[in-house]
Amino acid sequence: MTTRISFKKYLSEDDFQYFLKLASNEKVMVMNYGRVFLLEEANNCYKRMLENNKRHKDFGHFKVFERATNTFIGSCALSINDDFTEAEVE
């Protein structure tokens, strides 16, 4: 089996550049939110993502890279409820 993508957790302000690529991309954001985020909205959302990512080392929001070229291609999330009985993949 060949691994074609890799996942790296959003961990710091340095990673905001990746999130902003998506949050300011009209094609991506219209599908999910109906519009692009303003910079302040993107900052606030990203800060919440970072806080959420501190809750559990294996769950949260991740950057997705094409492994062969290390090119950023998107984001994903693996969320779990507080009692670990339900999970959601985004």
ChimeraX commands (.cxc) that place a marker at each C-alpha (Angstrom):
marker #1 position 0.00,0.00,0.00 radius 0.5
marker #1 position 1.31,3.45,-0.94 radius 0.5
marker #1 position 0.77,6.39,1.38 radius 0.5
marker #1 position 0.01,9.40,-0.80 radius 0.5
marker #1 position -0.98,11.95,1.81 radius 0.5
marker #1 position 0.21,12.90,5.26 radius 0.5
marker #1 position -1.44,14.70,8.14 radius 0.5
marker #1 position 0.20,17.24,10.42 radius 0.5
marker #1 position -1.66,18.78,13.31 radius 0.5
marker #1 position -2.13,22.54,13.40 radius 0.5
marker #1 position 0.06,23.45,16.37 radius 0.5
marker #1 position 1.09,27.10,16.30 radius 0.5
marker #1 position 0.66,30.52,14.78 radius 0.5
marker #1 position 3.23,29.46,12.16 radius 0.5
marker #1 position 0.61,27.11,10.72 radius 0.5
marker #1 position -1.96,29.90,10.24 radius 0.5
marker #1 position -0.64,30.48,6.71 radius 0.5
marker #1 position -2.06,27.09,5.68 radius 0.5
marker #1 position -5.45,27.71,7.25 radius 0.5
marker #1 position -5.64,31.16,5.67 radius 0.5
marker #1 position -5.09,29.66,2.19 radius 0.5
marker #1 position -8.36,27.80,2.65 radius 0.5
marker #1 position -10.27,30.46,4.60 radius 0.5
marker #1 position -9.64,33.02,1.86 radius 0.5
marker #1 position -10.31,30.66,-1.06 radius 0.5
marker #1 position -13.77,31.38,-2.47 radius 0.5
marker #1 position -14.23,27.95,-4.09 radius 0.5
marker #1 position -13.51,26.19,-0.81 radius 0.5
marker #1 position -15.38,28.51,1.53 radius 0.5
marker #1 position -18.57,29.00,-0.47 radius 0.5
marker #1 position -19.16,25.25,-0.33 radius 0.5
marker #1 position -18.78,25.17,3.47 radius 0.5
marker #1 position -19.78,28.61,4.76 radius 0.5
marker #1 position -21.31,30.47,1.83 radius 0.5
marker #1 position -18.50,33.03,1.73 radius 0.5
marker #1 position -14.82,33.58,2.49 radius 0.5
marker #1 position -13.74,34.58,5.98 radius 0.5
marker #1 position -12.58,38.08,6.77 radius 0.5
marker #1 position -9.05,38.09,8.22 radius 0.5
marker #1 position -10.37,38.72,11.74 radius 0.5
marker #1 position -12.85,35.82,11.41 radius 0.5
marker #1 position -10.08,33.53,10.15 radius 0.5
marker #1 position -7.86,34.53,13.09 radius 0.5
marker #1 position -10.64,33.87,15.61 radius 0.5
marker #1 position -11.53,30.54,14.06 radius 0.5
marker #1 position -7.89,29.48,13.97 radius 0.5
marker #1 position -7.37,30.38,17.64 radius 0.5
marker #1 position -10.35,28.17,18.54 radius 0.5
marker #1 position -8.85,25.37,16.43 radius 0.5
marker #1 position -5.54,25.62,18.29 radius 0.5
marker #1 position -7.31,25.52,21.65 radius 0.5
marker #1 position -9.32,22.50,20.53 radius 0.5
marker #1 position -6.13,20.79,19.34 radius 0.5
marker #1 position -4.70,20.99,22.88 radius 0.5
marker #1 position -7.55,18.87,24.27 radius 0.5
marker #1 position -6.26,15.55,22.94 radius 0.5
marker #1 position -3.05,14.66,21.15 radius 0.5
marker #1 position -4.69,12.29,18.64 radius 0.5
marker #1 position -7.76,14.36,17.71 radius 0.5
marker #1 position -8.30,17.84,16.30 radius 0.5
marker #1 position -7.60,19.73,13.08 radius 0.5
marker #1 position -4.86,18.69,10.67 radius 0.5
marker #1 position -3.09,20.04,7.59 radius 0.5
marker #1 position -3.11,17.59,4.68 radius 0.5
marker #1 position -0.06,17.29,2.42 radius 0.5
marker #1 position 0.61,15.41,-0.80 radius 0.5
marker #1 position 3.47,13.27,0.44 radius 0.5
marker #1 position 5.64,13.05,-2.69 radius 0.5
marker #1 position 5.97,16.84,-3.02 radius 0.5
marker #1 position 5.07,17.96,0.53 radius 0.5
marker #1 position 2.45,20.25,-1.06 radius 0.5
marker #1 position -0.36,21.50,1.18 radius 0.5
marker #1 position -3.67,20.31,-0.28 radius 0.5
marker #1 position -6.23,20.89,2.44 radius 0.5
marker #1 position -7.41,20.43,6.00 radius 0.5
marker #1 position -9.26,17.76,7.88 radius 0.5
marker #1 position -10.51,17.19,11.39 radius 0.5
marker #1 position -11.05,14.23,13.62 radius 0.5
marker #1 position -13.38,15.29,16.41 radius 0.5
marker #1 position -14.55,13.30,19.40 radius 0.5
marker #1 position -17.15,14.09,22.03 radius 0.5
marker #1 position -16.24,14.53,25.70 radius 0.5
marker #1 position -17.07,10.98,26.76 radius 0.5
marker #1 position -15.32,9.37,23.74 radius 0.5
marker #1 position -18.49,7.67,22.50 radius 0.5
marker #1 position -18.80,9.44,19.15 radius 0.5
marker #1 position -16.28,10.61,16.57 radius 0.5
marker #1 position -16.61,12.71,13.42 radius 0.5
marker #1 position -14.30,12.94,10.42 radius 0.5
marker #1 position -14.36,16.19,8.44 radius 0.5
marker link #1:1,2 radius 0.2
marker link #1:2,3 radius 0.2
marker link #1:3,4 radius 0.2
marker link #1:4,5 radius 0.2
marker link #1:5,6 radius 0.2
marker link #1:6,7 radius 0.2
marker link #1:7,8 radius 0.2
marker link #1:8,9 radius 0.2
marker link #1:9,10 radius 0.2
marker link #1:10,11 radius 0.2
marker link #1:11,12 radius 0.2
marker link #1:12,13 radius 0.2
marker link #1:13,14 radius 0.2
marker link #1:14,15 radius 0.2
marker link #1:15,16 radius 0.2
marker link #1:16,17 radius 0.2
marker link #1:17,18 radius 0.2
marker link #1:18,19 radius 0.2
marker link #1:19,20 radius 0.2
marker link #1:20,21 radius 0.2
marker link #1:21,22 radius 0.2
marker link #1:22,23 radius 0.2
marker link #1:23,24 radius 0.2
marker link #1:24,25 radius 0.2
marker link #1:25,26 radius 0.2
marker link #1:26,27 radius 0.2
marker link #1:27,28 radius 0.2
marker link #1:28,29 radius 0.2
marker link #1:29,30 radius 0.2
marker link #1:30,31 radius 0.2
marker link #1:31,32 radius 0.2
marker link #1:32,33 radius 0.2
marker link #1:33,34 radius 0.2
marker link #1:34,35 radius 0.2
marker link #1:35,36 radius 0.2
marker link #1:36,37 radius 0.2
marker link #1:37,38 radius 0.2
marker link #1:38,39 radius 0.2
marker link #1:39,40 radius 0.2
marker link #1:40,41 radius 0.2
marker link #1:41,42 radius 0.2
marker link #1:42,43 radius 0.2
marker link #1:43,44 radius 0.2
marker link #1:44,45 radius 0.2
marker link #1:45,46 radius 0.2
marker link #1:46,47 radius 0.2
marker link #1:47,48 radius 0.2
marker link #1:48,49 radius 0.2
marker link #1:49,50 radius 0.2
marker link #1:50,51 radius 0.2
marker link #1:51,52 radius 0.2
marker link #1:52,53 radius 0.2
marker link #1:53,54 radius 0.2
marker link #1:54,55 radius 0.2
marker link #1:55,56 radius 0.2
marker link #1:56,57 radius 0.2
marker link #1:57,58 radius 0.2
marker link #1:58,59 radius 0.2
marker link #1:59,60 radius 0.2
marker link #1:60,61 radius 0.2
marker link #1:61,62 radius 0.2
marker link #1:62,63 radius 0.2
marker link #1:63,64 radius 0.2
marker link #1:64,65 radius 0.2
marker link #1:65,66 radius 0.2
marker link #1:66,67 radius 0.2
marker link #1:67,68 radius 0.2
marker link #1:68,69 radius 0.2
marker link #1:69,70 radius 0.2
marker link #1:70,71 radius 0.2
marker link #1:71,72 radius 0.2
marker link #1:72,73 radius 0.2
marker link #1:73,74 radius 0.2
marker link #1:74,75 radius 0.2
marker link #1:75,76 radius 0.2
marker link #1:76,77 radius 0.2
marker link #1:77,78 radius 0.2
marker link #1:78,79 radius 0.2
marker link #1:79,80 radius 0.2
marker link #1:80,81 radius 0.2
marker link #1:81,82 radius 0.2
marker link #1:82,83 radius 0.2
marker link #1:83,84 radius 0.2
marker link #1:84,85 radius 0.2
marker link #1:85,86 radius 0.2
marker link #1:86,87 radius 0.2
marker link #1:87,88 radius 0.2
marker link #1:88,89 radius 0.2
marker link #1:89,90 radius 0.2
view
